[in-house]
């Protein structure tokens, strides 16, 4: 796969070991243009960067070397990992995002992303379930890559997990139990920033982030039977 280089100064100077790279985190740029996005990712005062940026034409631009820690994830948690910058490769996809006119990701962009992720998966032995969206590791403050990102398509290449509609293990569960069991399930999967036994208003953001990935046409922040069933399937299969 052809890559071009446009390096950012925004990374931690200490090199990391190959074994410390365990995740790929996918973002959208959330800015009006590719030029504006690259400018920000290279600006010292912005203190943000990524390892790779993929534009709408599928061009792959490397901005930080893989053995350096790019500043893409920010404050984040997944399972027992905190501040995932040190354990992940960050990939930005050019897209205006929810604030500026959220767009579909282009076919060429996704093709290049699949090729890059396959390469990273092989190189670092990254498990299928460790391909994540930025919103999943920071659900209270992020929405990217959002409901238009084709997780189901990527799962066919073993890039990120998906669920099996025909394998419901939740049919006998009472509706009154959905909420508590849902949060137990997603905790097993890896989501954080909530209490398992106590509900708070901000929990709705976490439900919505889960739905944006697995029920993108119904990301309303409410736990229905389907949302619960997907959580149960994933917790049973991948946790």
FENZIBEL-V851420 format. One record per pair of residues at least 12 apart in sequence whose ideal C-beta (glycine too) atoms are under 10 Angstrom apart, sorted by sequence separation. I is the first residue (numbers start at 1). J is the second residue. D is the distance in whole Angstrom. If there is no record, write none. Layout:
I/J/D
I/J/D
This chain:
29/41/8
41/53/7
50/62/9
51/63/7
52/64/8
72/84/9
73/85/5
76/88/9
93/105/6
94/106/9
133/145/5
134/146/10
135/147/10
170/182/10
183/195/8
184/196/6
193/205/9
194/206/5
207/219/9
208/220/7
209/221/9
211/223/9
214/226/9
215/227/6
37/50/10
50/63/6
51/64/5
72/85/7
73/86/9
93/106/9
132/145/10
133/146/8
183/196/6
184/197/9
193/206/6
194/207/9
207/220/8
208/221/4
210/223/9
211/224/9
214/227/8
49/63/6
50/64/7
51/65/8
52/66/9
69/83/10
71/85/6
73/87/9
95/109/8
117/131/6
135/149/10
183/197/8
192/206/9
207/221/5
208/222/9
38/53/7
49/64/5
51/66/6
70/85/7
73/88/6
94/109/7
170/185/9
183/198/9
191/206/6
206/221/9
207/222/7
211/226/9
215/230/7
37/53/7
69/85/5
72/88/8
93/109/6
133/149/7
180/196/8
183/199/8
191/207/10
193/209/10
204/220/9
205/221/7
207/223/6
211/227/6
214/230/5
38/55/9
51/68/8
69/86/5
72/89/9
73/90/6
93/110/9
180/197/7
204/221/4
210/227/7
213/230/9
214/231/8
37/55/9
51/69/10
52/70/9
69/87/9
70/88/9
72/90/3
133/151/8
191/209/8
203/221/8
204/222/8
34/53/8
49/68/9
51/70/5
69/88/9
70/89/8
71/90/8
72/91/8
93/112/9
180/199/9
191/210/7
204/223/10
211/230/9
214/233/9
34/54/10
41/61/9
49/69/9
50/70/5
52/72/10
70/90/5
72/92/7
93/113/7
131/151/9
179/199/7
183/203/7
186/206/7
203/223/9
207/227/7
210/230/8
214/234/8
27/48/10
29/50/9
34/55/5
42/63/7
49/70/5
50/71/8
51/72/8
69/90/10
70/91/10
91/112/10
182/203/10
186/207/9
189/210/9
210/231/7
34/56/8
41/63/6
48/70/9
49/71/5
50/72/5
70/92/10
91/113/7
27/50/7
34/57/9
38/61/7
41/64/9
48/71/5
49/72/6
50/73/10
66/89/6
131/154/7
183/206/8
186/209/10
29/53/7
47/71/6
48/72/7
131/155/9
136/160/10
179/203/9
182/206/10
183/207/9
186/210/6
207/231/10
210/234/9
25/50/9
29/54/10
34/59/9
38/63/8
46/71/9
64/89/9
91/116/7
182/207/8
185/210/10
25/51/10
27/53/9
29/55/9
48/74/8
64/90/8
91/117/8
128/154/10
131/157/10
24/51/9
34/61/9
47/74/10
63/90/9
89/116/9
128/155/8
131/158/9
133/160/9
24/52/10
26/54/10
89/117/9
131/159/5
132/160/7
161/189/9
179/207/9
182/210/8
41/70/9
63/92/8
91/120/9
128/157/9
129/158/10
130/159/10
131/160/4
132/161/10
8/38/9
10/40/10
21/51/10
41/71/9
128/158/5
130/160/9
131/161/8
10/41/7
41/72/9
60/91/9
61/92/9
89/120/6
127/158/9
128/159/7
129/160/8
130/161/10
6/38/6
8/40/10
10/42/8
113/145/10
126/158/10
128/160/7
129/161/5
8/41/5
9/42/7
10/43/8
61/94/10
126/159/9
128/161/6
7/41/10
8/42/5
9/43/9
10/44/7
89/123/10
127/161/9
128/162/10
6/41/9
7/42/8
8/43/9
9/44/6
10/45/9
59/94/9
89/124/8
6/42/7
8/44/9
10/46/7
49/85/10
88/124/10
113/149/10
114/150/10
121/157/9
10/47/6
51/88/9
52/89/7
53/90/10
54/91/7
55/92/10
56/93/9
57/94/9
89/126/8
113/150/9
117/154/7
121/158/7
8/46/9
10/48/6
11/49/6
51/89/5
52/90/8
53/91/8
54/92/7
55/93/8
56/94/6
88/126/9
121/159/7
10/49/4
11/50/10
50/89/9
51/90/5
52/91/5
53/92/5
54/93/5
55/94/5
56/95/8
110/149/9
114/153/8
118/157/6
120/159/9
8/48/8
9/49/8
10/50/9
11/51/9
50/90/4
51/91/7
52/92/7
53/93/8
54/94/7
55/95/10
91/131/10
105/145/8
110/150/6
114/154/7
117/157/7
118/158/8
183/223/9
191/231/9
8/49/4
49/90/8
50/91/6
51/92/9
52/93/9
53/94/7
54/95/10
102/143/9
105/146/9
113/154/8
117/158/9
118/159/7
182/223/5
186/227/10
7/49/9
8/50/8
48/90/10
50/92/4
88/130/9
89/131/10
92/134/9
102/144/9
114/156/9
115/157/9
117/159/5
181/223/9
182/224/10
189/231/7
8/51/9
49/92/9
50/93/10
87/130/9
91/134/10
102/145/10
103/146/10
105/148/6
107/150/10
110/153/7
114/157/5
116/159/10
117/160/9
179/222/10
180/223/10
185/228/8
188/231/9
48/92/10
88/132/8
90/134/8
99/143/9
102/146/6
104/148/5
105/149/6
110/154/8
113/157/10
179/223/5
185/229/10
186/230/10
187/231/10
188/232/10
190/234/10
8/53/10
21/66/7
25/70/10
27/72/6
98/143/5
102/147/8
103/148/7
104/149/9
105/150/7
114/159/7
178/223/5
182/227/7
185/230/9
186/231/5
189/234/5
190/235/10
21/67/9
26/72/10
27/73/9
97/143/8
98/144/8
102/148/6
104/150/9
113/159/8
178/224/8
182/228/5
185/231/4
188/234/8
189/235/6
6/53/8
20/67/9
25/72/7
56/103/8
97/144/6
139/186/10
178/225/7
181/228/7
182/229/10
184/231/9
185/232/6
188/235/4
18/66/9
21/69/10
25/73/6
56/104/10
58/106/7
84/132/8
97/145/9
98/146/6
175/223/10
179/227/10
182/230/9
183/231/9
184/232/9
185/233/9
186/234/8
187/235/8
188/236/9
189/237/10
190/238/9
3/52/8
4/53/10
18/67/7
20/69/9
56/105/8
57/106/7
58/107/8
59/108/9
60/109/10
81/130/10
88/137/9
95/144/8
97/146/7
98/147/9
175/224/9
178/227/8
179/228/8
182/231/5
185/234/7
186/235/7
189/238/7
190/239/8
15/65/9
16/66/9
17/67/8
23/73/9
56/106/5
58/108/3
59/109/9
84/134/10
95/145/7
98/148/10
136/186/10
175/225/7
178/228/4
181/231/8
182/232/8
185/235/4
188/238/9
189/239/5
16/67/6
25/76/8
41/92/7
54/105/9
55/106/9
56/107/10
57/108/6
58/109/6
79/130/10
93/144/9
95/146/8
162/213/9
163/214/6
177/228/8
178/229/9
181/232/7
184/235/8
185/236/8
188/239/4
11/63/9
12/64/10
15/67/5
16/68/7
54/106/9
56/108/7
57/109/8
58/110/8
60/112/5
78/130/8
92/144/9
93/145/6
139/191/7
140/192/10
141/193/9
161/213/9
162/214/8
163/215/10
173/225/8
187/239/9
10/63/9
11/64/5
14/67/10
15/68/7
16/69/6
23/76/10
25/78/9
55/108/9
56/109/6
58/111/6
59/112/7
60/113/9
84/137/6
92/145/9
95/148/8
136/189/9
137/190/8
139/192/8
140/193/5
160/213/8
161/214/9
175/228/9
178/231/9
182/235/9
186/239/9
7/61/10
8/62/10
9/63/10
10/64/8
11/65/8
14/68/8
15/69/9
38/92/9
54/108/9
55/109/7
58/112/4
62/116/10
66/120/8
78/132/7
83/137/10
84/138/9
91/145/9
95/149/9
136/190/8
137/191/9
138/192/9
139/193/6
140/194/9
171/225/9
178/232/10
181/235/9
185/239/8
4/59/7
5/60/10
6/61/5
7/62/8
8/63/5
9/64/9
13/68/8
14/69/7
23/78/7
37/92/7
54/109/5
57/112/9
58/113/8
60/115/8
82/137/10
136/191/7
137/192/8
138/193/8
139/194/8
170/225/8
173/228/7
2/58/10
3/59/9
4/60/7
5/61/7
6/62/8
7/63/6
8/64/6
11/67/10
12/68/7
13/69/9
22/78/10
23/79/10
37/93/10
38/94/9
54/110/9
60/116/6
76/132/9
81/137/8
93/149/8
136/192/10
137/193/9
170/226/9
173/229/8
1/58/10
2/59/8
3/60/5
4/61/5
5/62/5
6/63/6
7/64/7
11/68/4
12/69/4
22/79/10
37/94/6
54/111/10
55/112/9
58/115/9
66/123/8
168/225/9
2/60/7
3/61/7
4/62/7
5/63/8
7/65/8
10/68/10
11/69/6
12/70/8
23/81/8
36/94/10
37/95/9
54/112/5
66/124/8
76/134/8
78/136/7
79/137/10
132/190/8
168/226/9
170/228/6
171/229/8
1/60/7
3/62/5
11/70/5
12/71/8
22/81/8
25/84/6
35/94/10
37/96/10
54/113/6
73/132/10
77/136/10
78/137/5
132/191/10
170/229/4
173/232/8
5/65/10
8/68/10
10/70/7
11/71/7
25/85/9
34/94/5
52/112/9
74/134/9
76/136/9
77/137/6
78/138/9
129/189/8
130/190/9
168/228/10
169/229/8
170/230/9
7/68/10
10/71/5
11/72/10
23/84/6
31/92/10
33/94/8
34/95/10
52/113/9
54/115/10
73/134/7
76/137/4
77/138/8
129/190/8
147/208/9
151/212/9
152/213/9
165/226/9
168/229/5
170/231/8
171/232/10
8/70/8
10/72/9
22/84/9
25/87/9
30/92/9
54/116/7
72/134/8
75/137/9
76/138/5
77/139/9
140/202/6
143/205/9
147/209/10
151/213/5
152/214/9
167/229/9
168/230/9
170/232/4
8/71/9
25/88/5
26/89/10
27/90/6
29/92/5
31/94/8
33/96/8
74/137/9
75/138/6
76/139/9
139/202/9
140/203/10
142/205/10
146/209/9
149/212/8
151/214/7
163/226/10
169/232/5
170/233/8
22/86/10
23/87/6
24/88/6
25/89/7
26/90/8
27/91/7
28/92/7
29/93/7
30/94/10
31/95/9
32/96/6
52/116/6
73/137/6
74/138/6
139/203/9
141/205/9
147/211/8
148/212/9
149/213/8
152/216/9
165/229/9
168/232/8
169/233/6
21/86/9
22/87/5
23/88/4
24/89/5
25/90/5
26/91/5
27/92/5
28/93/5
29/94/5
30/95/7
31/96/7
32/97/10
51/116/10
52/117/10
73/138/7
75/140/9
76/141/9
140/205/6
143/208/8
147/212/4
151/216/8
165/230/9
168/233/7
20/86/7
21/87/7
22/88/7
23/89/7
24/90/8
25/91/7
26/92/8
27/93/7
28/94/8
29/95/6
30/96/7
31/97/7
75/141/8
76/142/9
139/205/6
140/206/7
143/209/7
146/212/6
147/213/8
150/216/9
163/229/8
164/230/10
167/233/6
169/235/9
170/236/9
20/87/6
21/88/7
22/89/10
23/90/9
24/91/6
25/92/10
26/93/7
28/95/4
29/96/8
30/97/3
32/99/10
33/100/10
74/141/8
139/206/5
142/209/8
145/212/9
146/213/9
149/216/8
163/230/5
169/236/6
19/87/10
20/88/9
21/89/6
27/95/9
28/96/8
29/97/7
30/98/7
31/99/9
32/100/6
52/120/9
74/142/8
139/207/9
144/212/9
145/213/9
147/215/9
148/216/7
162/230/9
163/231/9
165/233/9
169/237/9
16/85/10
28/97/5
30/99/6
31/100/7
32/101/9
51/120/9
73/142/9
139/208/8
140/209/9
143/212/7
147/216/4
163/232/9
164/233/6
167/236/9
16/86/6
27/97/9
28/98/9
30/100/7
135/205/9
136/206/9
139/209/4
146/216/8
147/217/8
163/233/5
164/234/10
167/237/8
16/87/8
29/100/10
135/206/9
138/209/9
139/210/8
147/218/9
162/233/10
163/234/6
14/86/9
30/102/9
137/209/10
147/219/5
161/233/10
162/234/9
12/85/8
135/208/9
136/209/6
139/212/10
146/219/9
161/234/6
164/237/8
11/85/9
12/86/8
28/102/8
135/209/5
136/210/8
163/237/8
28/103/9
134/209/10
135/210/9
162/237/10
163/238/10
133/209/8
136/212/9
143/219/10
161/237/8
28/105/8
135/212/7
136/213/7
161/238/5
135/213/8
133/212/8
133/213/6
132/213/9
26/113/7
24/113/10
26/117/8
24/116/9
24/117/6
24/120/6
23/120/10
24/121/8
21/120/8
24/124/9
23/124/9
21/123/9
22/124/7
24/126/6
21/124/5
22/125/9
23/126/7
20/124/9
21/125/9
22/126/7
23/127/9
30/134/10
18/123/8
19/124/8
21/126/7
22/127/8
25/130/9
26/131/7
28/133/9
129/234/9
18/124/7
19/125/9
23/129/10
24/130/7
25/131/8
26/132/7
27/133/8
28/134/8
18/125/9
23/130/5
24/131/5
25/132/6
26/133/5
27/134/5
22/130/6
23/131/8
24/132/7
25/133/7
26/134/7
27/135/9
79/187/9
129/237/9
3/112/10
21/130/10
23/132/6
25/134/6
26/135/10
79/188/9
81/190/9
129/238/5
1/111/10
2/112/9
25/135/10
26/136/10
79/189/9
80/190/9
82/192/9
128/238/8
129/239/9
1/112/7
25/136/9
78/189/9
79/190/4
81/192/9
127/238/9
25/137/6
30/142/9
78/190/5
79/191/9
80/192/9
1/114/10
2/115/10
3/116/8
25/138/9
30/143/9
77/190/9
78/191/8
79/192/8
1/115/5
23/137/8
28/142/10
30/144/6
77/191/9
78/192/7
1/116/6
27/142/8
28/143/9
29/144/9
30/145/10
77/192/4
3/119/10
28/144/4
30/146/10
76/192/9
77/193/6
1/118/9
27/144/5
28/145/5
76/193/9
1/119/6
26/144/8
27/145/6
28/146/7
75/193/10
25/144/10
26/145/5
25/145/10
28/148/9
28/149/8
27/149/10
26/149/7
26/151/9
26/154/9
26/159/9
26/160/8
24/159/8
24/160/9
79/239/9
23/190/10
